[in-house]
Structure formats: structure tokens, C-alpha cells
Amino acid sequence: MNPDIQYEAETGLRAKRALFVKVCWFFVGWFVLSCLTLPFIGRVWLGELPVLAVIQLPKIAVAGWLRTHVVMEAITFLGFSRGSFSPDFILARPYALALAYVIALAVIGVISLRRFRFSDERRGLVMVAFVAAAFVDYMFTLMFADGRLLTIY
């Protein structure tokens, strides 16, 4: 293989790896910021907009759609439905949120394993940080998203 072509290919792949790592660290930071703002979500308002809730919007929007269109349908299909919308809606809450995180983790995991050949320690560090931050954010969202000042999920 021509050394110039090989160098360009390696440089392009290296740049894509670096971008992917930066995106993963961005999501880790977003999860951490989400965890830090959740306890105070209903305390800062700009008119009628809870400012700290804007940070939660991407994951809550996806989880809300999954809750009504996927998880509640699955509950009915599997025979766990209680015959009314409200109990099924409450039952679907943690499963839909978990599914939103699992989809994000699966996409990131597949891309990192299939596309980029990281060294084991680098991939391990990024993925452990990503999974740990996502898990803590999941738990905080379940604890604080249904607060007395504001309910977002």
C-alpha cells in the first residue's frame, strides 16, 4: 500500500476517533450536569419556563414517546395491563426511561466496538464513565423528576 494513502487513512480514522471520544465525554458531562440540576429543577424560573428543565428535555422527550408508544403497547401485548390508562402509564415510567438510556448506550457501544479499534484501556475508560454517568442520571431522574415544585417525567 502506498505510504501516503495509508498515512491519510490513519490520520482520518484518528480524527474520527478523537471526535467520537469528545462526543462521549460531552454526554458524560451532560449526564453529570443533569444529575446536579435535577434536585433544583423547580427552583429557577424564567417567566413560565423552568430553566433547569431545559437540560432534561432531550432524554425526557425520548422517554415520553417510548413510554406511550412502545412500553405501554408492550405492557398490553404481554398481558400486564391493568385495564386503564393511568396505572399502565405509571407502570411504564421506569421502563421507558431505562429504554431511552439503553438505546443511547447501544448506539455508542456499537459505534465504538465496530468502527473504532480503541485500545482496551481507553475504550474501557470512556465506556465505564459513560455507563456510570448514565446509570446515576437514570436513578436521579427517577428520584427527582417527580418533585413537589415541578414534575417533568
DSSP file with accessible surface (Angstrom, degrees, kcal/mol):
  #  RESIDUE AA STRUCTURE BP1 BP2  ACC     N-H-->O    O-->H-N    N-H-->O    O-->H-N    TCO  KAPPA ALPHA  PHI   PSI    X-CA   Y-CA   Z-CA
    1    1 A M              0   0  173      0, 0.0     3,-0.0     0, 0.0     0, 0.0   0.000 360.0 360.0 360.0 143.8    0.0    0.0    0.0
    2    2 A N     >  -     0   0   79      1,-0.1     4,-2.5     2,-0.0     5,-0.2  -0.416 360.0-138.2 -63.7 128.5    1.2    3.5   -0.8
    3    3 A P  H  > S+     0   0   91      0, 0.0     4,-2.5     0, 0.0     5,-0.2   0.860 102.0  54.4 -60.7 -34.2    2.6    5.1    2.5
    4    4 A D  H  > S+     0   0  110      2,-0.2     4,-2.2     1,-0.2     5,-0.2   0.923 110.8  44.6 -66.3 -41.8    0.9    8.4    1.7
    5    5 A I  H  > S+     0   0   91      2,-0.2     4,-2.4     1,-0.2    -1,-0.2   0.917 113.6  50.4 -67.4 -41.1   -2.5    6.8    1.3
    6    6 A Q  H  X S+     0   0   86     -4,-2.5     4,-2.6     2,-0.2     5,-0.2   0.920 110.4  49.9 -63.8 -41.7   -2.0    4.7    4.4
    7    7 A Y  H  X S+     0   0  150     -4,-2.5     4,-2.6    -5,-0.2    -2,-0.2   0.923 111.4  48.6 -63.0 -43.3   -1.0    7.8    6.4
    8    8 A E  H  X S+     0   0  134     -4,-2.2     4,-2.5     2,-0.2    -1,-0.2   0.901 112.0  49.3 -64.2 -39.8   -4.1    9.7    5.2
    9    9 A A  H  X S+     0   0   59     -4,-2.4     4,-2.3     2,-0.2    -2,-0.2   0.924 113.4  45.8 -65.3 -43.7   -6.3    6.8    6.1
   10   10 A E  H  X S+     0   0   85     -4,-2.6     4,-2.6     2,-0.2    -2,-0.2   0.896 113.1  50.2 -66.1 -39.3   -4.8    6.5    9.6
   11   11 A T  H  X S+     0   0   52     -4,-2.6     4,-2.3    -5,-0.2    -2,-0.2   0.921 111.4  48.4 -65.7 -42.1   -5.0   10.3   10.2
   12   12 A G  H  X S+     0   0   32     -4,-2.5     4,-2.1     2,-0.2    -2,-0.2   0.917 113.7  46.4 -64.3 -42.0   -8.7   10.4    9.1
   13   13 A L  H  X S+     0   0   50     -4,-2.3     4,-2.6     2,-0.2    -2,-0.2   0.910 111.1  52.5 -67.2 -38.6   -9.5    7.5   11.4
   14   14 A R  H  X S+     0   0  138     -4,-2.6     4,-2.4     1,-0.2    -2,-0.2   0.907 109.3  49.3 -63.6 -39.6   -7.6    9.0   14.2
   15   15 A A  H  X S+     0   0   61     -4,-2.3     4,-2.3     2,-0.2    -1,-0.2   0.901 111.4  49.3 -66.7 -39.3   -9.5   12.3   13.8
   16   16 A K  H  X S+     0   0  107     -4,-2.1     4,-2.5     2,-0.2    -2,-0.2   0.892 110.6  50.7 -67.1 -38.8  -12.8   10.4   13.8
   17   17 A R  H  X S+     0   0   59     -4,-2.6     4,-2.6     2,-0.2    -2,-0.2   0.925 110.3  49.3 -61.3 -45.9  -11.8    8.5   17.0
   18   18 A A  H  X S+     0   0   36     -4,-2.4     4,-2.3     1,-0.2    -2,-0.2   0.911 111.8  48.4 -61.8 -41.1  -10.9   11.8   18.7
   19   19 A L  H  X S+     0   0  111     -4,-2.3     4,-2.4     2,-0.2    -1,-0.2   0.919 110.9  50.9 -64.4 -42.7  -14.2   13.3   17.7
   20   20 A F  H  X S+     0   0   20     -4,-2.5     4,-2.5     2,-0.2    -2,-0.2   0.919 110.1  49.3 -61.6 -42.5  -16.1   10.2   18.9
   21   21 A V  H  X S+     0   0   13     -4,-2.6     4,-2.7     1,-0.2     5,-0.2   0.919 110.5  51.0 -63.8 -40.5  -14.2   10.3   22.3
   22   22 A K  H  X S+     0   0  143     -4,-2.3     4,-2.2     2,-0.2    -2,-0.2   0.906 109.6  50.3 -64.0 -38.9  -15.1   14.0   22.6
   23   23 A V  H  X S+     0   0   57     -4,-2.4     4,-2.2     2,-0.2    -2,-0.2   0.924 110.7  49.4 -64.7 -42.9  -18.8   13.2   21.9
   24   24 A C  H  X S+     0   0    0     -4,-2.5     4,-2.2     1,-0.2    -2,-0.2   0.927 111.9  47.6 -62.1 -44.1  -18.7   10.5   24.6
   25   25 A W  H  X S+     0   0  104     -4,-2.7     4,-2.6     1,-0.2    -1,-0.2   0.853 107.9  56.9 -66.7 -32.2  -17.2   12.9   27.1
   26   26 A F  H  X S+     0   0  137     -4,-2.2     4,-2.5    -5,-0.2    -1,-0.2   0.939 108.4  46.6 -60.2 -46.0  -19.8   15.5   26.1
   27   27 A F  H  X S+     0   0   69     -4,-2.2     4,-2.7     2,-0.2    -2,-0.2   0.883 109.8  53.3 -66.2 -36.7  -22.5   13.1   27.0
   28   28 A V  H  X S+     0   0   17     -4,-2.2     4,-2.3     2,-0.2    -1,-0.2   0.947 111.2  46.9 -60.6 -45.8  -20.8   12.2   30.3
   29   29 A G  H  X S+     0   0   39     -4,-2.6     4,-2.9     1,-0.2    -2,-0.2   0.892 111.0  51.7 -62.4 -39.5  -20.7   15.9   31.1
   30   30 A W  H  X S+     0   0   44     -4,-2.5     4,-2.7     2,-0.2    -1,-0.2   0.913 109.5  49.8 -64.6 -41.3  -24.3   16.3   30.2
   31   31 A F  H  X S+     0   0    6     -4,-2.7     4,-2.4     2,-0.2    -2,-0.2   0.919 112.5  47.5 -62.2 -42.9  -25.3   13.4   32.4
   32   32 A V  H  X S+     0   0   72     -4,-2.3     4,-2.4     2,-0.2    -2,-0.2   0.941 112.8  48.1 -64.7 -45.0  -23.3   14.9   35.3
   33   33 A L  H  X S+     0   0   84     -4,-2.9     4,-1.9     1,-0.2    -2,-0.2   0.906 110.6  52.8 -61.4 -39.1  -24.9   18.3   34.7
   34   34 A S  H  X S+     0   0    0     -4,-2.7     4,-1.7     1,-0.2    -1,-0.2   0.919 109.5  48.2 -61.6 -44.5  -28.3   16.7   34.6
   35   35 A C  H  < S+     0   0   12     -4,-2.4    -1,-0.2     1,-0.2    -2,-0.2   0.897 111.9  49.6 -63.1 -40.3  -27.7   15.0   37.9
   36   36 A L  H  < S+     0   0  115     -4,-2.4    -1,-0.2     1,-0.2    -2,-0.2   0.803 115.4  42.3 -71.3 -28.8  -26.5   18.2   39.5
   37   37 A T  H >< S+     0   0   15     -4,-1.9     3,-1.1    -5,-0.2    -1,-0.2   0.705  93.6  80.9 -92.0 -20.5  -29.5   20.2   38.3
   38   38 A L  G >< S+     0   0    1     -4,-1.7     3,-1.5     1,-0.3     4,-0.2   0.887  88.1  53.8 -57.4 -43.4  -32.3   17.7   39.0
   39   39 A P  G 3  S+     0   0   45      0, 0.0    -1,-0.3     0, 0.0     3,-0.2   0.783 117.0  39.4 -63.4 -20.5  -32.7   18.4   42.7
   40   40 A F  G X> S+     0   0  114     -3,-1.1     3,-1.7    -4,-0.2     4,-0.6   0.135  79.9 120.8-111.5  20.9  -33.2   22.1   41.9
   41   41 A I  T <4 S+     0   0    8     -3,-1.5    12,-0.3     1,-0.3    11,-0.3   0.812  77.1  40.6 -63.0 -34.3  -35.3   21.8   38.8
   42   42 A G  T 34 S+     0   0    8     -4,-0.2    -1,-0.3    -3,-0.2    -2,-0.1   0.322 100.4  75.1 -98.1  12.4  -38.3   23.7   40.0
   43   43 A R  T <4 S+     0   0  137     -3,-1.7     2,-0.6     1,-0.2    -1,-0.2   0.736  85.6  58.9 -97.0 -25.5  -36.5   26.5   41.8
   44   44 A V     <  +     0   0   72     -4,-0.6     7,-1.2    -3,-0.3     8,-0.6  -0.937  65.4 173.8-112.8 117.7  -35.2   28.6   38.9
   45   45 A W  E     -A   50   0A 116     -2,-0.6     2,-0.5     5,-0.2     3,-0.1  -0.947  26.0-161.9-124.2 145.2  -37.9   30.0   36.5
   46   46 A L  E >  S-A   49   0A 124      3,-2.8     3,-1.7    -2,-0.4     2,-0.5  -0.905  77.8 -53.7-121.1  94.8  -37.7   32.5   33.7
   47   47 A G  T 3  S-     0   0   71     -2,-0.5    -2,-0.0     1,-0.3     0, 0.0  -0.595 122.8 -21.6  69.5-117.4  -41.3   33.6   33.3
   48   48 A E  T 3  S+     0   0  187     -2,-0.5    -1,-0.3    -3,-0.1    -3,-0.0   0.189 119.1  99.2-106.2  15.9  -43.2   30.3   33.0
   49   49 A L  E <   -A   46   0A  85     -3,-1.7    -3,-2.8     3,-0.0     2,-1.0  -0.903  68.7-140.5-106.9 118.0  -40.1   28.3   31.9
   50   50 A P  E >>  -A   45   0A  19      0, 0.0     3,-1.1     0, 0.0     4,-0.6  -0.683  18.2-156.9 -74.3 107.8  -38.3   26.2   34.4
   51   51 A V  T >4 S+     0   0   57     -7,-1.2     3,-1.2    -2,-1.0     4,-0.5   0.883  86.5  51.6 -59.4 -43.4  -34.7   26.9   33.2
   52   52 A L  T 3> S+     0   0   33     -8,-0.6     4,-0.5   -11,-0.3     3,-0.5   0.711  99.0  66.8 -71.6 -16.1  -33.1   23.8   34.6
   53   53 A A  H X> S+     0   0   16     -3,-1.1     4,-0.8   -12,-0.3     3,-0.5   0.739  85.0  71.6 -75.2 -20.2  -35.7   21.6   33.0
   54   54 A V  H X< S+     0   0   74     -3,-1.2     3,-0.7    -4,-0.6    -1,-0.2   0.868  91.7  58.1 -63.0 -33.8  -34.4   22.5   29.5
   55   55 A I  H 34 S+     0   0   39     -4,-0.5     4,-0.3    -3,-0.5    -1,-0.2   0.857 107.7  47.3 -62.5 -33.6  -31.3   20.4   30.3
   56   56 A Q  H <X S+     0   0    1     -4,-0.5     4,-2.3    -3,-0.5     5,-0.3   0.616  86.5  95.3 -82.7 -14.2  -33.5   17.4   30.8
   57   57 A L  H <X S+     0   0  107     -4,-0.8     4,-2.7    -3,-0.7     5,-0.3   0.845  77.2  53.1 -54.3 -46.2  -35.6   17.9   27.7
   58   58 A P  H  > S+     0   0   74      0, 0.0     4,-1.8     0, 0.0    -1,-0.2   0.950 116.2  37.7 -59.2 -47.4  -33.8   15.6   25.2
   59   59 A K  H  > S+     0   0   14     -4,-0.3     4,-2.6    -3,-0.2     5,-0.2   0.895 117.7  50.6 -72.8 -35.0  -34.0   12.5   27.4
   60   60 A I  H  X S+     0   0   21     -4,-2.3     4,-2.6     2,-0.2    -1,-0.2   0.886 108.9  51.7 -70.1 -37.0  -37.4   13.2   28.7
   61   61 A A  H  X S+     0   0   59     -4,-2.7     4,-2.0    -5,-0.3    -1,-0.2   0.939 113.8  43.5 -64.7 -45.0  -38.9   13.7   25.2
   62   62 A V  H  X S+     0   0   76     -4,-1.8     4,-2.6    -5,-0.3     5,-0.2   0.936 115.8  48.1 -65.4 -45.3  -37.5   10.4   24.0
   63   63 A A  H  X S+     0   0    0     -4,-2.6     4,-2.4     1,-0.2    -2,-0.2   0.884 109.8  53.2 -64.4 -36.8  -38.6    8.6   27.2
   64   64 A G  H  X S+     0   0   25     -4,-2.6     4,-1.8     2,-0.2     5,-0.2   0.908 110.7  46.2 -64.6 -42.1  -42.1   10.1   27.0
   65   65 A W  H  X S+     0   0  141     -4,-2.0     4,-2.6     1,-0.2     5,-0.4   0.936 114.2  47.9 -65.9 -44.4  -42.5    8.9   23.4
   66   66 A L  H  X>S+     0   0   10     -4,-2.6     5,-3.0     1,-0.2     4,-1.8   0.872 108.2  57.7 -62.4 -34.9  -41.2    5.5   24.3
   67   67 A R  I  <>S+     0   0   18     -4,-2.4     5,-1.7    -5,-0.2    -1,-0.2   0.928 117.0  29.5 -62.4 -47.7  -43.5    5.4   27.3
   68   68 A T  I  <5S+     0   0   48     -4,-1.8    -2,-0.2     3,-0.2    -1,-0.2   0.841 129.9  34.6 -85.5 -33.4  -46.7    5.9   25.4
   69   69 A H  I  <5S+     0   0  105     -4,-2.6    -3,-0.2    -5,-0.2    -2,-0.2   0.692 131.6  16.4 -98.7 -20.1  -45.9    4.3   22.1
   70   70 A V  I  X5S+     0   0   55     -4,-1.8     4,-2.3    -5,-0.4    -3,-0.2   0.751 124.6  40.4-116.2 -58.2  -43.6    1.4   22.9
   71   71 A V  I  ><S+     0   0   14     -5,-3.0     4,-2.6     1,-0.2     5,-0.2   0.920 116.5  47.9 -69.1 -42.8  -43.7    0.4   26.6
   72   72 A M  H  ><S+     0   0   14     -5,-1.7     4,-2.0    -6,-0.4    -1,-0.2   0.883 112.8  50.2 -66.7 -34.7  -47.4    0.8   27.2
   73   73 A E  H  > S+     0   0  121      2,-0.2     4,-2.7     1,-0.2    -1,-0.2   0.900 111.0  49.5 -65.9 -39.6  -48.1   -1.2   24.0
   74   74 A A  H  X S+     0   0   42     -4,-2.3     4,-2.8     2,-0.2     6,-0.2   0.890 108.1  53.4 -66.2 -38.6  -45.7   -3.9   25.2
   75   75 A I  H  X>S+     0   0   13     -4,-2.6     5,-2.1     2,-0.2     6,-0.8   0.928 112.8  44.0 -60.9 -43.7  -47.5   -4.0   28.6
   76   76 A T  H ><5S+     0   0   79     -4,-2.0     3,-0.9     4,-0.2    -2,-0.2   0.930 114.1  49.7 -66.6 -44.7  -50.8   -4.5   26.9
   77   77 A F  H 3<5S+     0   0  179     -4,-2.7    -2,-0.2     1,-0.2    -1,-0.2   0.889 111.3  48.7 -62.7 -39.7  -49.3   -7.1   24.5
   78   78 A L  H 3<5S-     0   0  110     -4,-2.8    -1,-0.2    -5,-0.2    -2,-0.2   0.548 115.5-114.1 -80.6  -6.8  -47.7   -9.1   27.3
   79   79 A G  T <<5S+     0   0   61     -3,-0.9    -3,-0.2    -4,-0.6    -2,-0.1   0.646  84.6 116.7  86.8  14.5  -50.9   -9.1   29.4
   80   80 A F      < +     0   0  134     -5,-2.1    -4,-0.2    -6,-0.2    -5,-0.1   0.391  40.1 123.7 -93.1   2.3  -49.7   -6.9   32.2
   81   81 A S        -     0   0   43     -6,-0.8     4,-0.1    -5,-0.2    -9,-0.0  -0.361  55.2-150.2 -66.0 142.5  -52.2   -4.2   31.5
   82   82 A R        -     0   0  160      2,-0.4    -1,-0.1    -2,-0.1     3,-0.1   0.281  46.8-106.1 -95.6   6.9  -54.4   -3.2   34.4
   83   83 A G  S    S+     0   0   73      1,-0.2     2,-0.3     2,-0.1    -2,-0.1   0.441  92.4  80.2  88.4  -0.9  -57.2   -2.2   32.0
   84   84 A S  S  > S-     0   0   64      1,-0.1     4,-1.3     0, 0.0    -2,-0.4  -0.975  76.3-126.7-139.0 153.4  -56.8    1.5   32.5
   85   85 A F  H  > S+     0   0  127     -2,-0.3     4,-2.7     1,-0.2     5,-0.2   0.923 101.2  56.4 -65.5 -46.8  -54.5    4.2   31.1
   86   86 A S  H  > S+     0   0   71      1,-0.2     4,-2.2     2,-0.2     5,-0.2   0.917 107.9  43.5 -61.3 -49.5  -53.3    5.7   34.3
   87   87 A P  H  > S+     0   0   36      0, 0.0     4,-2.4     0, 0.0    -1,-0.2   0.901 116.5  49.0 -64.5 -35.4  -52.0    2.6   36.1
   88   88 A D  H  X S+     0   0    7     -4,-1.3     4,-2.1     2,-0.2    -2,-0.2   0.886 109.3  52.7 -68.0 -37.0  -50.3    1.5   32.9
   89   89 A F  H  X S+     0   0   64     -4,-2.7     4,-0.6     2,-0.2    -1,-0.2   0.907 111.7  45.5 -63.8 -42.2  -48.8    4.9   32.4
   90   90 A I  H >< S+     0   0  108     -4,-2.2     3,-0.8    -5,-0.2    -2,-0.2   0.911 112.2  51.7 -67.4 -41.4  -47.3    4.9   35.9
   91   91 A L  H 3X S+     0   0   45     -4,-2.4     4,-0.5     1,-0.2    -2,-0.2   0.861 107.1  53.7 -63.8 -34.0  -46.0    1.3   35.4
   92   92 A A  H 3X S+     0   0    0     -4,-2.1     4,-2.6     1,-0.2     5,-0.3   0.653  84.7  91.4 -77.0 -14.3  -44.3    2.2   32.2
   93   93 A R  H <X S+     0   0   42     -3,-0.8     4,-1.8    -4,-0.6     5,-0.2   0.917  90.4  35.0 -53.8 -59.5  -42.3    5.1   33.7
   94   94 A P  H  > S+     0   0   41      0, 0.0     4,-2.4     0, 0.0    -1,-0.2   0.880 117.9  53.5 -69.2 -30.8  -39.1    3.4   34.8
   95   95 A Y  H  X S+     0   0  144     -4,-0.5     4,-2.4     2,-0.2    -2,-0.2   0.903 108.9  47.7 -69.8 -40.5  -39.0    1.0   31.8
   96   96 A A  H  X S+     0   0    0     -4,-2.6     4,-2.1     2,-0.2    -1,-0.2   0.912 113.1  48.4 -67.0 -41.1  -39.4    3.8   29.2
   97   97 A L  H  X S+     0   0    0     -4,-1.8     4,-1.9    -5,-0.3    -2,-0.2   0.929 112.3  48.8 -65.2 -42.6  -36.6    5.8   30.8
   98   98 A A  H  X S+     0   0   32     -4,-2.4     4,-2.7     1,-0.2    -2,-0.2   0.907 109.4  53.2 -62.4 -39.8  -34.3    2.8   31.0
   99   99 A L  H  X S+     0   0   57     -4,-2.4     4,-2.5     1,-0.2    -1,-0.2   0.892 105.2  54.3 -64.3 -37.3  -35.1    2.0   27.4
  100  100 A A  H  X S+     0   0   13     -4,-2.1     4,-1.8     1,-0.2    -1,-0.2   0.923 112.4  43.7 -62.5 -42.2  -34.1    5.5   26.4
  101  101 A Y  H  X S+     0   0   16     -4,-1.9     4,-2.9     2,-0.2     5,-0.2   0.901 111.8  53.2 -68.9 -40.6  -30.7    5.1   28.1
  102  102 A V  H  X S+     0   0   83     -4,-2.7     4,-2.7     1,-0.2     5,-0.2   0.902 107.6  51.3 -63.2 -39.8  -30.2    1.6   26.7
  103  103 A I  H  X S+     0   0   81     -4,-2.5     4,-2.4     2,-0.2    -1,-0.2   0.945 112.5  45.8 -62.6 -46.1  -30.8    2.8   23.1
  104  104 A A  H  X S+     0   0   41     -4,-1.8     4,-2.4     1,-0.2     5,-0.2   0.930 114.8  47.5 -62.8 -43.7  -28.2    5.6   23.6
  105  105 A L  H  X S+     0   0   42     -4,-2.9     4,-2.9     1,-0.2    -1,-0.2   0.885 110.9  51.9 -65.6 -37.6  -25.7    3.2   25.2
  106  106 A A  H  X S+     0   0   52     -4,-2.7     4,-2.8    -5,-0.2     5,-0.3   0.922 110.2  48.1 -65.7 -42.8  -26.3    0.6   22.5
  107  107 A V  H  X S+     0   0   80     -4,-2.4     4,-2.3    -5,-0.2     5,-0.2   0.953 115.7  43.8 -62.4 -48.5  -25.6    3.1   19.7
  108  108 A I  H  X S+     0   0   15     -4,-2.4     4,-2.5    -5,-0.2    -2,-0.2   0.922 115.6  49.3 -63.2 -43.1  -22.5    4.4   21.4
  109  109 A G  H  X S+     0   0   13     -4,-2.9     4,-2.4    -5,-0.2     5,-0.3   0.920 111.7  47.0 -64.2 -44.7  -21.3    0.9   22.2
  110  110 A V  H  X>S+     0   0   89     -4,-2.8     4,-2.7     2,-0.2     5,-0.5   0.927 113.6  48.6 -65.2 -42.9  -21.8   -0.5   18.7
  111  111 A I  I  X>S+     0   0   66     -4,-2.3     4,-1.9    -5,-0.3     5,-1.1   0.940 113.8  46.3 -63.0 -43.6  -20.1    2.5   17.1
  112  112 A S  I  <5S+     0   0    1     -4,-2.5     6,-0.4    -5,-0.2     4,-0.3   0.880 118.8  40.4 -69.8 -34.9  -17.1    2.2   19.5
  113  113 A L  I  <5S+     0   0  101     -4,-2.4    -1,-0.2    -5,-0.2    -2,-0.2   0.873 125.1  32.8 -80.8 -38.7  -16.7   -1.5   19.1
  114  114 A R  I  <5S+     0   0  192     -4,-2.7    -3,-0.2    -5,-0.3    -2,-0.2   0.873 126.4  32.9 -87.5 -40.0  -17.4   -1.8   15.3
  115  115 A R  I  <<S+     0   0  127     -4,-1.9     2,-0.5    -5,-0.5    -3,-0.2   0.884 116.2  44.1 -89.2 -41.9  -16.0    1.4   13.9
  116  116 A F      < -     0   0   11     -5,-1.1     2,-1.1    -4,-0.3    -1,-0.2  -0.899  63.1-149.2-114.3 135.6  -13.0    2.3   16.1
  117  117 A R        +     0   0  172     -2,-0.5    -4,-0.1    -3,-0.1     2,-0.1  -0.679  30.7 178.4-100.9  78.6  -10.4    0.0   17.3
  118  118 A F        -     0   0   16     -2,-1.1     2,-0.1    -6,-0.4    -2,-0.0  -0.401  37.9 -98.9 -74.1 157.5   -9.5    1.6   20.6
  119  119 A S     >  -     0   0   67      1,-0.1     4,-2.5    -2,-0.1     5,-0.3  -0.443  40.5-110.3 -68.1 153.9   -7.0    0.2   22.9
  120  120 A D  H  > S+     0   0  124      1,-0.2     4,-2.4     2,-0.2     5,-0.2   0.889 115.1  48.7 -58.8 -41.0   -8.8   -1.7   25.7
  121  121 A E  H  > S+     0   0  165      2,-0.2     4,-2.3     1,-0.2    -1,-0.2   0.907 113.0  46.5 -71.0 -37.0   -7.9    0.8   28.5
  122  122 A R  H  > S+     0   0  111      2,-0.2     4,-2.2     1,-0.2     5,-0.2   0.942 116.4  43.7 -69.5 -46.3   -9.0    3.8   26.5
  123  123 A R  H  X S+     0   0   54     -4,-2.5     4,-2.8     1,-0.2     5,-0.3   0.918 113.8  52.9 -63.4 -40.7  -12.3    2.3   25.4
  124  124 A G  H  X S+     0   0   30     -4,-2.4     4,-2.7    -5,-0.3     5,-0.3   0.924 109.0  48.3 -61.3 -43.2  -12.8    0.9   28.8
  125  125 A L  H  X S+     0   0  110     -4,-2.3     4,-2.3     2,-0.2     5,-0.2   0.946 114.8  44.4 -63.8 -47.2  -12.4    4.3   30.5
  126  126 A V  H  X S+     0   0    5     -4,-2.2     4,-2.4     1,-0.2    -2,-0.2   0.940 117.5  44.2 -64.1 -45.4  -14.7    6.1   28.1
  127  127 A M  H  X S+     0   0   35     -4,-2.8     4,-2.9    -5,-0.2     5,-0.3   0.893 113.3  49.7 -71.3 -37.9  -17.4    3.4   28.2
  128  128 A V  H  X S+     0   0  101     -4,-2.7     4,-2.8    -5,-0.3     5,-0.3   0.932 113.3  47.0 -65.4 -43.2  -17.2    2.9   32.0
  129  129 A A  H  X S+     0   0   24     -4,-2.3     4,-2.5    -5,-0.3     5,-0.2   0.925 114.4  48.2 -62.9 -41.6  -17.5    6.7   32.5
  130  130 A F  H  X S+     0   0    2     -4,-2.4     4,-2.4    -5,-0.2    -2,-0.2   0.948 115.2  43.1 -64.5 -48.8  -20.4    6.8   30.1
  131  131 A V  H  X S+     0   0   72     -4,-2.9     4,-2.6     2,-0.2     5,-0.2   0.920 115.2  49.1 -66.4 -42.5  -22.3    3.9   31.6
  132  132 A A  H  X S+     0   0   52     -4,-2.8     4,-2.5    -5,-0.3     5,-0.2   0.935 113.2  46.4 -63.7 -44.9  -21.7    5.1   35.2
  133  133 A A  H  X S+     0   0   13     -4,-2.5     4,-2.4    -5,-0.3    -1,-0.2   0.907 113.4  49.7 -64.8 -39.5  -22.8    8.6   34.4
  134  134 A A  H  X S+     0   0    3     -4,-2.4     4,-2.5    -5,-0.2    -2,-0.2   0.910 111.2  49.1 -65.5 -41.2  -25.9    7.3   32.6
  135  135 A F  H  X S+     0   0  126     -4,-2.6     4,-2.4     2,-0.2    -2,-0.2   0.935 112.7  46.3 -65.3 -45.0  -26.9    5.0   35.5
  136  136 A V  H  X S+     0   0   65     -4,-2.5     4,-2.7     1,-0.2     5,-0.2   0.922 113.2  50.1 -63.9 -40.8  -26.5    7.7   38.1
  137  137 A D  H  X S+     0   0    0     -4,-2.4     4,-2.6    -5,-0.2    -1,-0.2   0.901 108.9  52.8 -63.9 -39.5  -28.5   10.1   35.9
  138  138 A Y  H  X S+     0   0   42     -4,-2.5     4,-2.2     2,-0.2    -2,-0.2   0.941 111.6  45.3 -59.4 -48.2  -31.2    7.4   35.4
  139  139 A M  H  X S+     0   0   76     -4,-2.4     4,-2.0     1,-0.2    -2,-0.2   0.916 114.1  48.3 -64.8 -43.3  -31.5    7.0   39.2
  140  140 A F  H  X S+     0   0   63     -4,-2.7     4,-3.1     1,-0.2     5,-0.3   0.884 109.7  53.3 -64.1 -38.9  -31.6   10.8   39.8
  141  141 A T  H  X S+     0   0    0     -4,-2.6     4,-2.0     1,-0.2     5,-0.2   0.925 109.9  47.1 -63.7 -42.8  -34.2   11.3   37.1
  142  142 A L  H  < S+     0   0   38     -4,-2.2     4,-0.2    -5,-0.2    -1,-0.2   0.878 118.1  43.2 -64.9 -35.1  -36.5    8.7   38.7
  143  143 A M  H  < S+     0   0  113     -4,-2.0    -2,-0.2    -5,-0.2    -1,-0.2   0.910 127.8  22.9 -76.2 -43.3  -35.9   10.2   42.2
  144  144 A F  H  < S+     0   0   74     -4,-3.1     3,-0.4    -5,-0.1    -3,-0.2   0.561  98.3  81.8-108.3 -10.2  -36.2   13.9   41.4
  145  145 A A  S  < S+     0   0    0     -4,-2.0     7,-2.8    -5,-0.3     8,-1.1   0.703  93.6  53.9 -72.8 -15.8  -38.2   14.3   38.1
  146  146 A D  B    S+B  151   0B  97     -4,-0.2    -1,-0.3     5,-0.2     5,-0.2  -0.583  84.8 155.2-114.2  67.0  -41.5   14.0   40.0
  147  147 A G        -     0   0   32      3,-1.6    -3,-0.1    -2,-0.5    -2,-0.0  -0.280  56.7-111.8 -91.7 176.5  -40.9   16.7   42.6
  148  148 A R  S    S+     0   0  208      1,-0.2     3,-0.1    -2,-0.1    -1,-0.1   0.767 116.3  43.2 -81.0 -22.8  -43.3   18.8   44.6
  149  149 A L  S    S+     0   0   84      1,-0.3     2,-0.3     0, 0.0    -1,-0.2   0.800 130.2   1.1 -89.4 -30.0  -42.4   22.0   42.7
  150  150 A L        -     0   0   33   -100,-0.0    -3,-1.6  -107,-0.0     2,-0.5  -0.962  56.0-152.3-160.2 136.2  -42.4   20.6   39.2
  151  151 A T  B     +B  146   0B  82     -2,-0.3    -5,-0.2    -5,-0.2    -6,-0.1  -0.968  21.2 163.7-113.7 120.5  -43.0   17.3   37.5
  152  152 A I              0   0   37     -7,-2.8    -6,-0.2    -2,-0.5    -1,-0.1   0.614 360.0 360.0-107.7 -20.0  -41.1   16.7   34.3
  153  153 A Y              0   0   17     -8,-1.1    -1,-0.3   -12,-0.1   -93,-0.0  -0.924 360.0 360.0-150.7 360.0  -41.4   12.9   33.9
